[in-house]
Amino acid sequence: MKIKHEAASVIRFLDIYNELNKTNIGFVRPGDPHKKEPDCICSENVAIELVGAYDNQYQASKLWNEARGKKQSKPPELLLSTFDNLEETIANKLEKLNLNKYSGFEGRLFLLCNLHSPLLTDTEVATFDANYVLFKRDNHFERYFDEIWITWQPSNNSNWSIKQLE
């Protein structure tokens, strides 16, 4: 189920990415974690590491439990901290990049962050983007992803949107 989700997310992203950038990158195959490859290997010497950012841990657990046909056992959380979770998630992935967790691939490496909040609006994403501080600016890590993107599905809209953060 995880592999199918990753492939579908990357294909959806690449459809929009290719249209915006006049490229023709395609999904080739899932990455092999035993070979230290990112989640998805694509054409044009590109690979994509995929991560989800949720409103809170309850939401993440609920969505994945429902997908697995399991009942949710945790009590609901009301705190919505999607963007705080996103920045923490990016930092964690950068740490893994610097620990050579994706060293089985040589080429352009993208980080794709799916924002899984049914309440997000385009205005909130624009506000976050305007205040986002690039991780590359602090030179804390030795290595950085070639590109970092977010995807989201705005509330009351069936179309997905993408935005480059770095």
N, C-alpha and C positions, 0 to 999 in steps of 0.2 A: 504494500500500500504506500509506503514512504517513497519508493522509487517511482511509482506511477504519479504520485503527487508532485514530486520534484520535476519529472519530465514535463508534465502538463503545465506547471508554473513557468518553467524555462521557455517552453514553446510559446506560451501566451506572451511572455515578456519579449521574446525575440521577434514576434510578429510586429509589435509596436516599435521596438528598437530599430528594426530594419527599415521600417517605413520612415521613422524620424531621421535616421542617419544615412539613408540611401546605401545600405549594406545588404548582404545576403548571407548572414550567419545562420546556420541551422543546427539543431540538436542532432548529435551523432549517436551518443550512447550514455548510459549512466557511468559515473566514475567508479573506480574500484578503491574502496577505502583501505584494502589490504596493500595496495600499491601506492598509498598516500596520494590518491588523486582527489580533486574536488568533486562535488556532487554530480556535475554534468559536463561531459566533454562535447564540445561543439566544433563546427567547421571553422575555417579561417584562423586556426591556431588560438582559439579562445576556449576557456573553461569557465564555468560558473559555479561558485559556492553559494548555496541557497540557505536562507535562514528566515524564520518567521518571527515577527514581533507582535505580541498580543497586548491587550489592555491590561491583563493581569494573569497570574498563574491559574486562577479558576477558569478563565475563558480558554486558555490553552488546553488545560486538562479536559474541559467539557467538549471542545471541538474534536480532539483526538479520540476521546472515549466514544463519542457518538459515531465517529467514522469506523471504529472497531466494533460497534454494536454493544458497547458496555454502558452500564449505568454510571452516572456521575455520583461520586460519594462525598466530595468536598462541599463545604458550605460556600455559597456565593460571596464574591468580593465585590464591593461597590467602587473601589478606587480604580480610576481609569488613568493609566500611566503609560500609554503606548509609546510616546516619544522618549520618555526616560528609559523605558525598556529597550527601545531601538538603539540609543547611544551606547548603552551597556552591552548590547548584543554585538554591535560593530566592534567595540573595544575587545570583546572576548574573541571574535573571529580574527582580529589583527594579532592578538596574542598567539593564537594557533598558527597563523601564517608565519610568525616569527619563530615558532618552535618547529618549523618545517613540516607541519601536518599535511601540506599540499605539495610537497616536493616531488611527487611523482609526475608532475606535469610541468612542462616548460613552454611558456607562451604567455599570452595575455590572460590575466586572471581577474574576473569580475566577482564582486560580492553583490548578490541580489537579495534585498530585504523585503519580504512581503509583509505589509502591515495588515493584520487581521483584526480590524476593528469595524464593526458594522455601523459605528457612530461617526466615523471620520468624515470631514467635509474637505473640499478642495481648499477652502480658506484656512483651515487649521494646518493643512500640509504646507501651504504657502508661508504661513507665519513661522512654522518650524524651520522651513528651508531658509528663510531670511535671517534667522537667528542661529543657524547651525554653524558650528565652528569646525573647520576641516581638521581631521586627525593629522593630516600631513604637516600642518603648520607647527605642531609642537615637537616634531622630530623625536618623539619618544620611542618609536619603533624603528628598527632597521629597515624593514620592508613594509610596503603598503600595497593594497590591491590596485590594479591599474585603473579600475573604475568601480565606484560604489553607486548602486541604484536602489531606489525604493519603488515598490508597486503598491497600489491601493485601489480599492473599489469604493468610490465616494458613496455616502449614504443616499438612498433613493435613486441609484443609478446602477445599471447592470454592466456598464463598460468599465474596464480597468484603465488606470492611468499609471504612467511611469515618470520618474524624475531622477536626474542624476544629482547625487550629493557631492561626489568627488570624482 
